[in-house]
Every structure is written in structure tokens, then in C-alpha cells.
Amino acid sequence: MDNVRIENDKMSILVFTLMNFVLSMTAFLFSGILDKVAASLNVPVASAGMLNSMHSYGSAIGVPLTLILFRKFSRARMLKTMLALSILVNILLVTARGFGILLALRFLSGVSINSYGVLATATVIAMTKREHLGRSLALLIAGNSLALVVGIPFTRAISDLADWRVIFWALIAIMALCLTYFQVKLKEKQQEHPRLNLRLELRLLVNPRIYLIFLFTFIMFMGYHGVYNYVTPFLLHLFPHAEARMSLYLVFFGLGSFLGNYLGGRVSDRIGYARSMLLGAVAQALMVFLMLFMRNSLWVMVILISLWVMSSWFMGLQLNSGVAQETNNQSNFLLSLTGSAIQLGSAVGTSIVAVWISAGHMNELPWFALLSALVVTLLQIFSIKRHHSVKEDQSDSQANKPPNEFV
């Protein structure tokens, strides 16, 4: 019986990984073809970027409220409900006409699909032993990376043949298949979880480690997504001849995300999430700094952007892992706040960069990413010195483990 349950858990994690692929495709699809979407909708590139911003705002604002409203549902039931709503909203999205309606539906899509994402992360964490947490989350997030390695470049490659709506129909079909699997295999008793007690959840915020993770998350994604959202028009602005190979460059960026996620899981399991976050922040700052002074070569810029993406995804895995470990995986709500910090940072960042681009400062985009990277580096140095060293020594002595085993 235990062997059957383990095999079912492994299969379920693979299905969650596939759904994470879909989740990232719905979030980032427009980024790879932003210039073409802008042309098809007859709006400026900066305005087209708001399709991604509204998706992020929906997640940032709507996900915590959704978990509060549906707090009497079991985790499995909430997950299936949010996935079903995502299917409905995206069907409306691909059949809608008018830019204003598209923005509104992107907001609703951000609410539903990212509510599902928070619950999926919590479910995978619940299925995983603590010592394997980093690797399981790395597998889950591999779905996101695969979207950047294969999905977004493929979308760019076929953008002259297939409208973005055709691709969304394919994503909707995958969502429906995954929902069918969850309906059959994901039983509520297996995923039973205490109902949301908001007062108890908020008490967990007394832990300074948690709110420093939230602050780190907001600032890091403000810089990362704010700039990456416009990476295609940025490269075309610097190197107009890059259009012919843009799909290939997007593959390199996707490989960077995949490697960053893979290394993040391995390193986190060895040195802990806090030091992994610092390592990633330093690497991110270094890559952006080099971008500012080595922009005469297209291939050098592509390599640096790929390494910058890798360092960002290296850090991204640590955020949910950190909150889960600090709360002993007892808080769906705080995991949702991590997602909200990611999405709010992304939304604020893309909104600021949209204004920046509209003012004619496309060339200066790396400065925005550099400022963000430097701030999170200093923040994490402070966090480790102030809130991690003493507790790590105590935990290590109690568990009789060497220092680098602490997470």
C-alpha cells in the first residue's frame, strides 16, 4: 500500500510540474512576442506589457483574498476549484475583443491560476520529506523553466503562423486534462489540512525571517520581472538584426532558468535557503553590472542575460522553501503571501519600466535591475547576520548535524 501511495505521489508531482509549465506559459507567453502582440492589438509596446502587469496585479491582490474567502474548503477542493475557474477565465480571454476587456480578464486569470499555484506548491510540499524538499520543489519549478526553455521560444517561432489565441486554446486543453487527473487521483482525505485561522496565521509574521523573505521577494522580482518582461524589445532596440534568431536567444534564457532552478534545489539542500538567497543575489548583481558595460556584442549580451536569468531562478526556489520551513508547512496563507510578493513586485516593476520606456529610456533598463539586485544583496546580508547565525547554531547542536546541513 505504501509503495502504491509513493508511486501515486510521484505521478501527481509530475502532473503538478506539467501544470506549472502551463501556469508559466499563461504568465509569460506575451513576453516572448510582446512586439507582435502590440502590433496585432494596435497599441504601443509599453501598453501591451500591461497584459502581464494586470496578470501580476490579479495574483498579488486576489490570491490572499481568495484563500480567505475559500478558507472552509479543503486544500484539494480549493485547488480543483481554482483550476476550473482558470479554464473558464482563459476561455473568455481567447474569445474576448477589446483591449480593456483583455486587461480585465488578465487580472482575473492572475487571481485564479496563481491561487491554484499556491495550493499546488503547498500540496507538493506536503507530499515530500523535509530532507528532499529542495529537490522536489526544483522538479515542480522545472515546469516553469520548461516554459521558458521550450514554450516561449516555440511561441516566438510560430508567431507568424499561429495567433496567441491558438496557443492559449492548447494550454486550456492541458488544464482540462490535469483537472481530470486531480479529480480522480487527488482525494480530499489525502490532502486534509487545517482550516484557515487568520489570527494564528498572522502570528507567524512575528518571525522576522518570514517578513524579510517577503521584502526580499518583492524587491527582487520588481527588478527581475520588470526588466525581463521587456527583454525582447530591449534586445531588438540594441540589435535590430537580432529578430531572425530571437527564438534561439529565448531558448538560451530558458536554459538559464532551468539550470538556475536545478542548482538552486541542490545548493539549498546543502547550505540552506538563506545563504542560497545571498549567493544568488550577488551573482544577479554581477551579471547586470557587466551588462551595462558590455552591450556592443549581441552574443555577449545574450550570455549575460542568460546568466542573470539563471541567478534569478536560483533565488526564486528558495523563497517558498524558506517560508515552508519557517512555518513547518503549516500555512497556505503565508505561502500565498509569498506568491503575492512575487506578483506585486512583478506588477510594480513592469509598471515602472513601462513608464520608463514610454519616456524613451529603453537603453537604461539594466540600471533598474542592478538597483534591485544591490538592495536585496544588502538586505540578505543583514538578514543572515541578524536573524540566522544564532538560531542555526542552536538547531545544529540540537540535531547533531554539521552547520551546512541547516535549512
C-alpha positions in Angstrom: 0.0 0.0 0.0 2.8 2.4 0.9 4.5 1.6 -2.5 1.3 2.4 -4.3 0.9 5.7 -2.4 4.5 6.7 -3.2 4.1 5.9 -6.9 0.8 8.0 -6.9 2.6 10.9 -5.2 5.4 10.7 -7.8 2.9 10.8 -10.7 1.0 13.6 -9.0 4.1 15.7 -8.7 4.8 15.2 -12.4 1.3 16.4 -13.2 1.8 19.4 -11.0 5.0 20.0 -12.9 3.1 19.9 -16.2 0.6 22.4 -14.7 3.4 24.7 -13.7 4.5 24.7 -17.3 1.0 25.9 -18.2 1.0 28.4 -15.4 4.2 30.0 -16.6 3.1 29.9 -20.2 -0.1 31.8 -19.3 2.0 34.3 -17.4 4.9 34.8 -19.7 3.6 34.0 -23.2 3.2 37.6 -24.1 6.7 38.5 -23.1 8.3 36.5 -25.9 6.0 38.1 -28.6 5.3 41.4 -27.0 6.2 43.4 -30.1 3.9 41.2 -32.2 1.0 41.4 -29.7 1.3 45.1 -29.6 1.1 45.3 -33.4 -1.9 42.9 -33.5 -3.8 44.9 -30.9 -2.7 48.2 -32.4 -1.2 49.5 -29.1 2.3 50.6 -28.0 4.7 48.0 -26.7 4.6 49.6 -23.2 0.8 49.3 -23.2 0.9 45.7 -24.4 3.2 45.0 -21.4 0.3 45.8 -19.2 -1.2 42.5 -20.1 1.5 40.9 -18.0 1.2 43.6 -15.3 -2.6 43.0 -14.9 -2.0 39.3 -14.5 0.5 40.0 -11.7 -1.7 42.5 -10.0 -4.5 40.0 -10.0 -2.3 37.4 -8.3 -0.9 39.9 -5.8 -4.2 41.3 -4.7 -6.6 38.4 -5.4 -4.8 35.3 -4.2 -4.7 36.1 -0.4 -8.3 37.2 -0.6 -9.3 34.1 -2.4 -7.7 31.9 0.3 -9.6 33.8 3.0 -13.0 33.5 1.1 -12.5 29.8 0.5 -10.9 29.1 3.9 -13.6 26.5 4.7 -12.7 24.4 1.7 -10.1 21.6 2.0 -6.9 22.1 0.1 -7.7 19.6 -2.6 -11.2 21.1 -3.2 -9.8 24.6 -3.4 -7.1 23.5 -5.8 -9.6 21.9 -8.2 -12.0 24.9 -7.9 -9.2 27.4 -8.8 -8.1 25.3 -11.7 -11.7 25.0 -13.1 -12.0 28.8 -12.8 -8.7 29.3 -14.6 -10.1 27.2 -17.5 -13.3 29.3 -17.7 -11.4 32.7 -17.5 -9.0 31.7 -20.2 -11.8 30.6 -22.5 -13.3 34.0 -22.0 -9.8 35.6 -22.7 -9.3 34.0 -26.0 -12.8 34.8 -27.2 -12.7 38.5 -26.0 -12.4 41.5 -28.1 -11.2 44.9 -27.0 -8.0 45.8 -25.1 -9.8 46.9 -22.0 -11.7 43.6 -21.7 -8.4 41.7 -22.2 -6.8 43.6 -19.3 -9.7 42.8 -17.0 -9.6 39.1 -17.9 -5.9 39.0 -17.4 -6.4 40.3 -13.9 -9.0 37.6 -13.2 -6.6 35.0 -14.7 -3.9 36.1 -12.4 -6.2 35.6 -9.4 -7.4 32.1 -10.4 -4.3 30.5 -11.9 -1.9 31.8 -9.1 -4.3 30.7 -6.4 -4.0 27.3 -7.9 -0.2 27.7 -8.0 0.0 28.4 -4.3 -2.2 25.4 -3.4 -0.2 23.2 -5.7 3.1 24.2 -4.1 1.6 23.5 -0.6 0.4 20.1 -1.8 3.8 19.1 -3.2 5.5 20.2 0.0 3.0 18.1 2.0 3.9 15.1 -0.2 7.7 15.5 0.4 10.0 14.6 3.2 11.8 17.6 4.6 15.3 16.4 3.6 14.1 16.1 -0.1 12.2 19.4 -0.1 14.6 21.4 -2.2 14.8 18.7 -4.9 11.0 18.2 -5.0 10.4 21.9 -5.4 13.1 22.0 -8.1 11.2 19.4 -10.0 8.0 21.3 -9.6 9.6 24.6 -10.7 11.2 22.7 -13.7 7.7 23.1 -15.3 8.2 26.9 -15.1 11.7 26.6 -16.5 10.5 24.3 -19.4 8.0 27.0 -20.4 11.0 29.4 -20.8 13.2 26.8 -22.5 10.7 25.4 -25.0 7.3 27.1 -24.7 8.1 30.8 -25.1 10.7 30.3 -27.8 8.4 28.0 -29.7 5.6 30.6 -29.4 8.0 33.2 -30.9 9.0 30.8 -33.7 5.4 30.1 -34.8 4.1 33.6 -34.1 3.8 34.4 -37.8 1.8 31.2 -38.4 -0.4 31.0 -35.2 -2.1 33.8 -33.3 -1.5 33.8 -29.5 -5.2 32.8 -29.0 -4.4 29.4 -30.7 -1.7 28.7 -28.2 -4.0 29.6 -25.3 -6.5 27.1 -26.6 -3.8 24.4 -26.4 -3.0 25.5 -22.8 -6.7 25.3 -21.9 -6.8 21.7 -23.2 -3.8 20.7 -20.9 -5.5 22.4 -17.9 -8.6 20.3 -18.6 -6.6 17.1 -18.7 -4.8 17.9 -15.4 -8.1 18.8 -13.8 -9.5 15.4 -14.8 -6.5 13.7 -13.2 -6.8 15.7 -10.0 -10.5 14.9 -9.8 -9.7 11.2 -9.9 -6.4 10.9 -8.0 -6.3 13.8 -5.6 -8.5 12.8 -2.7 -9.6 15.3 -0.1 -8.7 13.0 2.8 -5.2 12.7 1.4 -4.7 16.4 1.4 -6.7 17.3 4.5 -5.4 20.5 6.0 -6.5 22.6 9.0 -8.9 25.4 8.0 -7.5 28.8 7.7 -7.3 30.6 11.1 -6.3 34.1 10.1 -5.3 35.2 13.6 -2.9 32.2 14.0 -1.5 32.7 10.5 -0.7 36.4 11.2 1.0 35.5 14.4 3.6 33.7 12.3 4.6 37.0 10.8 6.2 37.8 14.2 9.1 35.8 12.9 11.5 38.4 11.3 12.8 35.7 8.9 9.4 35.5 7.2 8.8 39.2 6.6 12.4 39.6 5.4 11.7 36.9 2.9 8.6 38.8 1.7 10.6 42.0 1.4 13.4 40.3 -0.4 10.9 38.7 -2.8 9.1 41.9 -3.6 12.3 43.9 -4.4 14.0 41.1 -6.3 11.0 40.4 -8.6 10.4 44.1 -9.1 13.8 44.3 -10.7 13.8 40.9 -12.4 10.3 40.7 -13.9 10.2 44.5 -14.5 13.1 44.2 -16.9 12.6 40.6 -18.2 9.1 41.5 -19.3 10.6 43.8 -21.9 13.8 41.7 -22.7 12.7 41.0 -26.3 12.1 44.7 -27.3 15.2 45.6 -25.4 17.4 43.3 -27.4 15.7 44.4 -30.7 16.3 48.0 -29.7 20.0 47.4 -29.2 20.4 44.9 -32.1 17.7 45.3 -34.7 19.2 42.4 -36.7 18.5 40.0 -33.7 14.9 39.4 -34.9 15.9 36.4 -37.1 17.4 34.5 -34.2 15.2 35.8 -31.3 13.6 32.3 -30.7 17.1 30.9 -30.2 18.0 33.6 -27.7 14.8 32.9 -25.8 15.9 29.2 -25.6 19.2 30.3 -24.0 17.3 32.4 -21.5 15.0 29.4 -20.8 18.1 27.2 -20.3 19.3 29.7 -17.8 16.1 29.4 -15.8 16.3 25.6 -15.9 19.9 25.5 -14.7 19.3 28.1 -12.0 16.3 26.1 -10.7 18.2 22.9 -10.7 21.3 24.3 -9.0 19.0 26.2 -6.5 17.5 23.0 -5.3 20.8 21.2 -4.9 22.6 24.1 -3.2 19.6 24.9 -0.9 19.6 21.3 0.4 23.3 21.7 1.2 23.8 25.2 2.6 20.2 26.3 3.4 17.9 28.8 1.8 19.2 31.9 3.4 22.8 31.6 2.2 21.5 30.4 -1.2 19.5 33.6 -1.5 22.6 35.7 -0.8 24.7 33.7 -3.3 22.0 34.3 -6.0 21.7 38.0 -5.2 25.4 38.6 -5.6 25.5 36.7 -8.9 22.5 38.6 -10.2 24.1 42.0 -9.3 27.3 41.0 -11.0 25.6 39.9 -14.3 23.6 43.1 -14.5 26.7 45.2 -13.8 28.5 43.5 -16.7 25.5 44.2 -19.0 26.0 47.9 -18.5 29.5 47.9 -20.0 29.4 45.0 -22.5 26.5 45.8 -24.7 28.4 46.2 -28.0 28.3 42.4 -28.7 24.9 40.7 -29.2 26.2 37.2 -28.1 27.9 38.6 -25.0 24.6 40.3 -24.1 22.7 37.1 -24.7 25.1 35.1 -22.4 24.9 37.7 -19.7 21.1 37.9 -19.8 21.1 34.1 -19.6 23.3 34.1 -16.5 21.2 36.8 -15.0 18.1 34.7 -15.5 19.9 31.7 -14.0 20.8 33.6 -10.9 17.2 34.9 -10.5 15.7 31.4 -10.8 18.4 30.1 -8.4 16.9 32.5 -5.8 13.3 32.0 -6.8 13.2 28.4 -5.5 14.5 29.5 -2.1 11.5 31.8 -1.3 8.7 29.2 -1.0 11.2 26.7 0.5 12.1 29.3 3.2 8.6 30.2 4.1 7.6 26.5 4.2 10.5 25.6 6.5 9.9 28.6 8.8 6.3 27.7 9.3 6.8 23.9 9.2 4.4 23.9 6.1 1.5 24.9 8.3 0.4 27.9 6.4 -1.2 28.0 2.9 -1.9 31.7 3.6 1.7 32.7 4.1 2.7 30.7 1.0 0.1 32.8 -0.8 1.7 36.0 0.6 5.0 34.8 -0.9 3.2 34.5 -4.3 1.6 37.9 -3.7 5.0 39.4 -3.0 6.3 37.9 -6.3 3.4 39.1 -8.3 3.1 42.5 -6.7 6.9 43.1 -7.2 6.5 42.0 -10.8 3.5 44.2 -11.4 5.1 47.3 -9.8 8.3 46.6 -11.7 6.6 46.2 -15.1 4.5 49.3 -14.5 7.6 51.4 -13.6 9.5 50.1 -16.6 6.6 50.8 -18.9 6.7 54.4 -17.8 10.5 54.4 -18.2 10.2 53.0 -21.8 7.5 55.5 -22.7 9.9 58.3 -21.6 12.5 57.0 -24.1 14.8 55.2 -21.7 14.9 51.7 -23.2 18.7 51.7 -23.1 18.8 52.2 -19.4 16.8 49.1 -18.4 19.7 47.3 -16.8 20.1 50.1 -14.2 16.7 49.2 -12.8 17.7 45.5 -12.4 21.0 46.5 -10.9 19.4 48.7 -8.2 17.1 45.9 -7.2 19.9 43.3 -7.1 22.1 45.5 -4.9 19.3 46.2 -2.5 18.4 42.5 -2.0 22.1 41.7 -1.5 22.4 44.2 1.3 19.1 43.0 2.8 20.1 39.4 2.8 23.5 40.2 4.4 21.6 41.9 7.2 19.1 39.0 7.5 21.8 36.4 7.8 23.9 38.4 10.4 20.9 39.5 12.4 18.5 36.5 12.3 20.1 33.3 11.1 23.5 32.7 12.7 22.4 32.2 16.3 19.4 30.0 15.5 21.5 27.9 13.1 24.0 27.1 15.8 21.2 26.1 18.2 19.4 24.0 15.6 22.6 22.3 14.5 23.6 21.4 18.1 20.2 20.0 18.8 20.0 18.0 15.7 23.7 17.0 16.0 24.3 18.0 12.4 27.2 19.9 10.8 26.4 23.6 10.1 25.9 23.2 6.4 23.0 20.8 7.0 20.8 23.5 8.4 17.9 24.7 6.3 
